């Protein structure tokens, strides 16, 4: 049950990031069209969309933190810390595993997309 919740939250985060990127793209396209029709316009607030590299780096760092947390809990349990029970250790280990698998799948999709683009005829 915990695995499905973690996968669903990861998918939800991916979907929200995708919708934010699409919304920003629509806003930029709309401003581009308005600028050509109405003339130049001054933008009051600039929204910076994070680059794919930044988002990927953030995801890798997040997975690293989850794995580090799971490892720390496992070490504390092995040393006999009474505040750490086996359920917390197992849940942290499963979160770590699911987040790493999700990151691996994203990497595989990116590599596949890159290969597809490289194999396109010019």
KOLTOR-456304 format. One line per 5 residues: number of its first residue (from 1); their letters; for each residue x, y, z of N, C-alpha, C, O, CB. Coordinates in Angstrom, 1 decimal. Glycine has a CB too. Layout:
% residues N
NUM> A> X Y Z X Y Z X Y Z X Y Z X Y Z  ...;
//
This chain:
% residues 122
1> XXXXX> 0.8 -1.2 0.0 0.0 0.0 0.0 0.9 1.3 0.0 0.6 2.2 -0.7 -0.9 0.0 1.2  2.0 1.2 0.8 2.9 2.4 0.8 3.5 2.6 -0.5 3.7 3.7 -0.9 3.9 2.2 1.9  3.8 1.5 -1.2 4.5 1.6 -2.5 3.6 2.4 -3.5 4.1 3.3 -4.2 4.9 0.3 -3.1  2.3 2.0 -3.5 1.4 2.7 -4.5 1.2 4.1 -4.2 1.1 5.0 -5.1 0.0 2.0 -4.4  1.2 4.5 -2.9 1.1 5.9 -2.5 2.3 6.7 -3.0 2.2 7.8 -3.5 0.9 6.1 -1.0;
6> XXXXX> 3.5 6.1 -2.8 4.7 6.8 -3.3 4.8 6.9 -4.8 5.1 8.0 -5.3 5.9 6.0 -2.8  4.4 5.9 -5.5 4.4 5.9 -6.9 3.4 7.0 -7.4 3.7 7.8 -8.3 4.1 4.6 -7.6  2.2 7.0 -6.8 1.2 7.9 -7.2 1.6 9.4 -6.9 1.3 10.3 -7.7 -0.1 7.7 -6.5  2.3 9.6 -5.8 2.8 10.9 -5.5 3.9 11.4 -6.5 3.9 12.5 -6.9 3.3 11.0 -4.1  4.7 10.5 -6.9 5.8 10.8 -7.9 5.1 11.1 -9.2 5.4 12.1 -9.9 6.7 9.6 -8.1;
11> XXXXX> 4.1 10.3 -9.6 3.4 10.6 -10.9 2.6 11.9 -10.8 2.6 12.6 -11.8 2.4 9.4 -11.2  2.1 12.2 -9.6 1.3 13.4 -9.5 2.3 14.6 -9.6 1.9 15.6 -10.2 0.6 13.4 -8.1  3.5 14.5 -9.0 4.5 15.6 -9.1 4.9 15.8 -10.6 5.1 16.9 -11.0 5.7 15.3 -8.2  5.1 14.7 -11.3 5.5 14.8 -12.7 4.4 15.4 -13.5 4.7 16.3 -14.3 5.8 13.4 -13.2  3.2 15.0 -13.2 2.1 15.6 -14.0 1.9 17.1 -13.7 1.7 17.9 -14.6 0.7 14.9 -13.6;
16> XXXXX> 2.1 17.5 -12.4 2.0 18.9 -12.1 3.1 19.7 -12.7 2.9 20.9 -13.2 1.9 19.1 -10.6  4.3 19.2 -12.7 5.4 19.9 -13.4 5.2 20.0 -14.9 5.5 21.1 -15.5 6.7 19.2 -13.1  4.6 19.0 -15.5 4.3 19.0 -16.9 3.3 20.1 -17.2 3.4 20.8 -18.2 3.9 17.7 -17.4  2.2 20.1 -16.4 1.2 21.1 -16.6 1.7 22.5 -16.4 1.3 23.4 -17.1 0.0 20.9 -15.7  2.6 22.7 -15.4 3.2 24.1 -15.2 4.0 24.5 -16.4 4.0 25.6 -16.9 4.0 24.1 -14.0;
21> XXXXX> 4.8 23.5 -17.0 5.6 23.8 -18.1 4.8 24.1 -19.3 5.1 25.1 -20.1 6.6 22.7 -18.4  3.7 23.4 -19.5 2.8 23.7 -20.6 2.1 25.0 -20.5 1.9 25.7 -21.5 1.7 22.5 -20.8  1.7 25.3 -19.3 1.0 26.6 -19.0 2.0 27.8 -19.3 1.6 28.8 -19.9 0.5 26.7 -17.6  3.3 27.6 -18.9 4.3 28.7 -19.1 4.5 28.8 -20.6 4.7 29.9 -21.1 5.6 28.4 -18.4  4.5 27.7 -21.3 4.7 27.7 -22.8 3.6 28.4 -23.5 3.8 29.2 -24.4 4.9 26.3 -23.3;
26> XXXXX> 2.3 28.2 -23.0 1.2 28.9 -23.6 1.2 30.4 -23.3 0.9 31.2 -24.2 -0.1 28.3 -23.0  1.7 30.7 -22.1 1.8 32.2 -21.8 2.8 32.8 -22.7 2.6 33.9 -23.2 2.1 32.3 -20.3  4.0 32.2 -22.8 5.0 32.7 -23.7 4.6 32.9 -25.1 4.9 33.9 -25.8 6.3 31.9 -23.6  3.9 31.9 -25.6 3.4 31.9 -27.0 2.3 33.0 -27.2 2.3 33.7 -28.2 2.8 30.6 -27.4  1.5 33.2 -26.2 0.5 34.2 -26.2 1.1 35.6 -26.2 0.6 36.5 -26.9 -0.5 34.1 -25.1;
31> XXXXX> 2.1 35.8 -25.4 2.8 37.1 -25.3 3.5 37.3 -26.6 3.6 38.5 -27.0 3.8 37.1 -24.1  4.1 36.3 -27.2 4.8 36.5 -28.5 3.8 36.9 -29.6 4.1 37.8 -30.4 5.4 35.1 -28.9  2.6 36.3 -29.6 1.6 36.7 -30.6 1.1 38.1 -30.3 1.0 38.9 -31.3 0.4 35.7 -30.6  0.9 38.4 -29.1 0.4 39.8 -28.7 1.5 40.8 -29.1 1.1 41.9 -29.5 0.0 39.9 -27.3  2.7 40.5 -28.8 3.8 41.4 -29.1 3.9 41.7 -30.6 4.2 42.9 -31.0 5.1 40.9 -28.6;
36> XXXXX> 3.6 40.7 -31.4 3.7 41.0 -32.9 2.4 41.8 -33.3 2.5 42.6 -34.3 3.7 39.7 -33.6  1.3 41.6 -32.7 0.1 42.3 -33.1 0.0 43.7 -32.5 -0.2 44.6 -33.2 -1.2 41.5 -32.7  0.2 43.8 -31.2 0.0 45.1 -30.5 1.3 45.9 -30.4 1.2 47.0 -30.0 -0.5 44.8 -29.1  2.4 45.3 -30.8 3.6 46.0 -30.6 4.3 45.5 -29.3 3.7 44.7 -28.6 3.4 47.6 -30.6  5.5 46.0 -29.0 6.2 45.6 -27.8 5.4 45.9 -26.5 4.8 46.9 -26.4 7.6 46.2 -27.8;
41> XXXXX> 5.5 45.0 -25.6 4.8 45.1 -24.3 5.8 44.9 -23.2 6.8 44.1 -23.4 3.7 44.1 -24.2  5.7 45.6 -22.2 6.6 45.5 -21.1 6.0 44.4 -20.1 4.8 44.5 -19.8 6.8 46.8 -20.3  6.8 43.5 -19.7 6.4 42.4 -18.8 6.7 42.9 -17.4 7.8 43.2 -17.1 7.1 41.1 -19.2  5.7 42.8 -16.5 5.8 43.2 -15.2 6.6 42.2 -14.3 7.5 42.5 -13.6 4.5 43.5 -14.5  6.2 40.9 -14.5 6.7 39.8 -13.7 7.2 38.7 -14.7 6.5 38.2 -15.5 5.7 39.3 -12.7;
46> XXXXX> 8.4 38.3 -14.5 9.0 37.3 -15.3 9.0 36.0 -14.5 9.5 35.9 -13.4 10.4 37.6 -15.8  8.4 34.9 -15.1 8.4 33.6 -14.4 9.5 32.8 -15.0 9.5 32.6 -16.2 7.0 32.9 -14.5  10.4 32.3 -14.2 11.5 31.5 -14.7 11.0 30.1 -14.6 10.7 29.6 -13.5 12.8 31.7 -13.9  11.1 29.4 -15.7 10.8 28.0 -15.7 12.1 27.2 -15.5 13.1 27.5 -16.2 10.1 27.5 -17.1  12.2 26.3 -14.6 13.4 25.6 -14.3 13.8 24.7 -15.6 12.9 24.2 -16.2 13.4 24.7 -13.1;
51> XXXXX> 15.1 24.7 -15.8 15.5 23.9 -17.0 15.4 22.4 -16.6 15.3 22.0 -15.5 16.9 24.2 -17.4  15.4 21.6 -17.7 15.3 20.1 -17.5 16.4 19.6 -16.6 16.3 18.7 -15.8 15.2 19.4 -18.8  17.6 20.2 -16.8 18.8 19.8 -16.1 18.6 20.1 -14.6 19.0 19.3 -13.7 20.0 20.4 -16.6  18.1 21.2 -14.3 17.8 21.6 -12.9 16.8 20.7 -12.2 17.0 20.2 -11.1 17.3 23.1 -12.8  15.7 20.4 -13.0 14.7 19.5 -12.4 15.3 18.1 -12.2 15.0 17.4 -11.2 13.5 19.4 -13.4;
56> XXXXX> 16.1 17.6 -13.1 16.7 16.3 -13.0 17.7 16.2 -11.8 17.7 15.3 -11.1 17.4 15.9 -14.3  18.5 17.3 -11.7 19.4 17.4 -10.6 18.7 17.4 -9.3 19.1 16.7 -8.3 20.3 18.6 -10.7  17.6 18.1 -9.2 16.8 18.2 -8.0 16.2 16.8 -7.7 16.2 16.4 -6.5 15.6 19.2 -8.1  15.8 16.1 -8.7 15.2 14.7 -8.5 16.3 13.8 -8.0 16.0 13.0 -7.1 14.6 14.2 -9.8  17.5 13.8 -8.6 18.6 13.0 -8.1 18.9 13.3 -6.7 19.2 12.4 -5.9 19.8 13.2 -9.1;
61> XXXXX> 19.0 14.5 -6.3 19.3 14.9 -5.0 18.3 14.4 -4.0 18.6 14.0 -2.9 19.5 16.4 -4.8  17.0 14.5 -4.4 15.9 14.0 -3.6 16.0 12.5 -3.3 15.8 12.0 -2.2 14.6 14.4 -4.2  16.3 11.8 -4.4 16.5 10.3 -4.3 17.7 10.0 -3.4 17.6 9.1 -2.6 16.6 9.6 -5.7  18.7 10.8 -3.5 19.9 10.6 -2.7 19.6 10.8 -1.2 20.0 10.0 -0.3 21.0 11.5 -3.1  18.8 11.8 -0.9 18.4 12.1 0.5 17.5 10.9 1.1 17.7 10.5 2.2 17.6 13.4 0.6;
66> XXXXX> 16.6 10.4 0.2 15.7 9.3 0.7 16.6 8.1 1.0 16.4 7.4 2.0 14.7 9.0 -0.3  17.6 7.8 0.1 18.4 6.7 0.3 19.3 6.8 1.5 19.6 5.9 2.3 19.3 6.4 -0.9  19.8 8.1 1.7 20.6 8.3 2.9 19.8 8.1 4.2 20.3 7.6 5.2 21.2 9.8 2.8  18.6 8.6 4.2 17.7 8.5 5.3 17.5 7.0 5.6 17.5 6.6 6.8 16.4 9.2 5.1  17.2 6.2 4.6 16.9 4.8 4.8 18.2 4.1 5.3 18.1 3.2 6.2 16.5 4.1 3.5;
71> XXXXX> 19.4 4.5 4.8 20.6 3.9 5.3 20.9 4.3 6.8 21.3 3.4 7.6 21.8 4.3 4.4  20.6 5.5 7.1 20.8 6.0 8.5 19.9 5.2 9.5 20.3 4.8 10.6 20.5 7.5 8.7  18.6 5.0 9.1 17.6 4.3 9.9 18.1 2.8 10.0 18.0 2.2 11.1 16.2 4.3 9.3  18.5 2.2 9.0 19.0 0.8 9.0 20.2 0.7 9.9 20.3 -0.3 10.7 19.4 0.3 7.6  21.1 1.6 9.9 22.3 1.6 10.7 21.9 1.7 12.2 22.4 1.0 13.1 23.3 2.7 10.3;
76> XXXXX> 21.0 2.7 12.5 20.5 2.9 13.8 19.8 1.6 14.4 20.0 1.3 15.5 19.6 4.1 13.9  19.0 1.0 13.5 18.3 -0.2 14.0 19.4 -1.3 14.2 19.2 -2.1 15.2 17.3 -0.7 12.9  20.4 -1.5 13.4 21.4 -2.5 13.5 22.2 -2.3 14.8 22.6 -3.2 15.4 22.3 -2.5 12.3  22.3 -1.0 15.2 23.1 -0.7 16.4 22.2 -0.8 17.7 22.8 -0.7 18.8 23.7 0.7 16.3  21.0 -1.1 17.5 20.1 -1.3 18.7 19.4 -0.1 19.2 19.1 0.0 20.4 20.9 -2.0 19.7;
81> XXXXX> 19.3 1.0 18.4 18.6 2.2 18.9 17.2 1.9 19.2 16.4 1.4 18.3 18.7 3.3 17.8  16.7 2.1 20.5 15.4 1.7 20.8 14.3 2.6 20.2 13.1 2.3 20.1 15.2 1.8 22.3  14.7 3.8 19.7 13.7 4.7 19.1 13.4 4.3 17.6 12.4 4.9 17.0 14.2 6.1 19.1  14.1 3.4 17.0 13.9 3.0 15.6 13.4 1.6 15.6 14.0 0.6 16.1 15.3 3.1 14.8  12.2 1.4 15.1 11.6 0.1 15.0 11.7 -0.4 13.5 12.0 0.3 12.6 10.1 0.1 15.4;
86> XXXXX> 11.5 -1.7 13.4 11.7 -2.4 12.1 10.7 -1.8 11.0 11.1 -1.8 9.9 11.5 -3.9 12.3  9.5 -1.4 11.4 8.6 -0.9 10.4 9.0 0.3 9.8 8.9 0.5 8.6 7.2 -0.7 11.1  9.6 1.2 10.6 10.2 2.5 10.0 11.3 2.2 9.1 11.5 2.8 8.0 10.6 3.4 11.1  12.1 1.2 9.4 13.3 0.8 8.6 12.8 0.3 7.3 13.3 0.6 6.2 14.2 -0.2 9.3  11.8 -0.6 7.3 11.3 -1.3 6.1 10.6 -0.3 5.2 10.7 -0.3 4.0 10.4 -2.4 6.5;
91> XXXXX> 9.8 0.6 5.8 9.1 1.7 5.0 10.1 2.6 4.3 10.0 2.9 3.2 8.1 2.5 5.9  11.2 3.0 5.1 12.2 3.9 4.5 12.9 3.1 3.4 13.2 3.7 2.3 13.2 4.3 5.6  13.2 1.8 3.6 13.9 1.1 2.5 13.0 1.0 1.3 13.5 1.1 0.1 14.2 -0.3 3.0  11.7 0.7 1.4 10.8 0.6 0.3 10.7 2.0 -0.4 10.6 2.0 -1.7 9.4 0.1 0.7  10.6 3.1 0.3 10.5 4.4 -0.3 11.8 4.6 -1.1 11.7 5.2 -2.2 10.4 5.5 0.8;
96> XXXXX> 12.9 4.2 -0.5 14.2 4.4 -1.2 14.2 3.6 -2.5 14.6 4.1 -3.6 15.3 4.0 -0.4  13.7 2.4 -2.5 13.7 1.5 -3.6 12.7 2.0 -4.7 13.1 2.1 -5.9 13.2 0.1 -3.2  11.6 2.5 -4.3 10.6 3.0 -5.3 11.1 4.3 -5.9 10.9 4.5 -7.1 9.2 3.3 -4.6  11.7 5.2 -5.1 12.1 6.4 -5.7 13.3 6.2 -6.7 13.4 6.8 -7.7 12.6 7.4 -4.6  14.2 5.2 -6.3 15.3 4.9 -7.2 14.8 4.3 -8.5 15.3 4.6 -9.6 16.3 4.0 -6.6;
101> XXXXX> 13.8 3.4 -8.4 13.2 2.8 -9.6 12.5 3.8 -10.5 12.7 3.8 -11.7 12.2 1.7 -9.2  11.8 4.8 -9.9 11.2 5.8 -10.7 12.2 6.7 -11.4 12.0 7.0 -12.6 10.3 6.7 -9.8  13.3 7.0 -10.7 14.4 7.8 -11.3 15.0 7.0 -12.5 15.4 7.6 -13.5 15.4 8.2 -10.3  15.2 5.7 -12.3 15.8 4.9 -13.3 14.9 4.9 -14.6 15.4 4.9 -15.7 16.0 3.5 -12.8  13.6 4.8 -14.4 12.6 4.8 -15.5 12.7 6.1 -16.2 12.6 6.2 -17.4 11.2 4.5 -15.0;
106> XXXXX> 12.8 7.2 -15.5 12.9 8.5 -16.1 14.1 8.6 -17.0 14.1 9.1 -18.1 12.9 9.7 -15.1  15.2 8.1 -16.4 16.5 8.1 -17.1 16.4 7.3 -18.4 16.8 7.7 -19.5 17.6 7.6 -16.3  15.7 6.1 -18.3 15.6 5.2 -19.5 14.7 5.9 -20.5 15.0 5.8 -21.7 14.9 3.9 -19.1  13.7 6.6 -20.1 12.9 7.3 -21.1 13.6 8.5 -21.8 13.5 8.7 -23.0 11.6 7.9 -20.4  14.4 9.2 -21.0 15.2 10.3 -21.6 16.2 9.7 -22.6 16.4 10.3 -23.7 16.0 11.1 -20.5;
111> XXXXX> 16.9 8.6 -22.2 17.9 8.0 -23.2 17.2 7.5 -24.4 17.7 7.7 -25.5 18.6 6.8 -22.5  16.0 6.9 -24.3 15.2 6.4 -25.4 14.8 7.6 -26.3 14.9 7.5 -27.5 14.0 5.6 -25.0  14.4 8.7 -25.7 14.0 9.9 -26.5 15.2 10.4 -27.2 15.1 10.8 -28.4 13.4 11.0 -25.6  16.3 10.5 -26.6 17.6 11.0 -27.2 17.9 10.1 -28.4 18.3 10.6 -29.5 18.7 11.0 -26.2  17.9 8.8 -28.2 18.2 7.9 -29.3 17.2 8.0 -30.5 17.6 8.0 -31.6 18.2 6.4 -28.8;
116> XXXXX> 15.9 8.2 -30.2 14.9 8.4 -31.2 15.3 9.7 -32.0 15.2 9.7 -33.2 13.5 8.5 -30.6  15.6 10.8 -31.3 15.9 12.0 -32.0 17.2 11.9 -32.8 17.3 12.4 -33.9 16.1 13.2 -30.9  18.2 11.2 -32.3 19.4 11.0 -33.0 19.2 10.1 -34.3 20.0 10.3 -35.2 20.5 10.4 -32.2  18.2 9.3 -34.3 18.0 8.4 -35.4 17.0 9.0 -36.5 16.8 8.4 -37.5 17.4 7.1 -35.0  16.5 10.2 -36.2 15.7 10.9 -37.1 16.4 11.3 -38.4 17.5 11.8 -38.2 14.9 12.1 -36.5;
121> XX> 15.8 11.1 -39.5 16.5 11.6 -40.7 16.5 13.2 -40.8 15.5 13.8 -40.3 15.9 11.0 -42.0  17.5 13.7 -41.3 17.5 15.2 -41.4 17.0 15.7 -42.7 16.9 16.8 -43.0 19.0 15.7 -41.2;
//
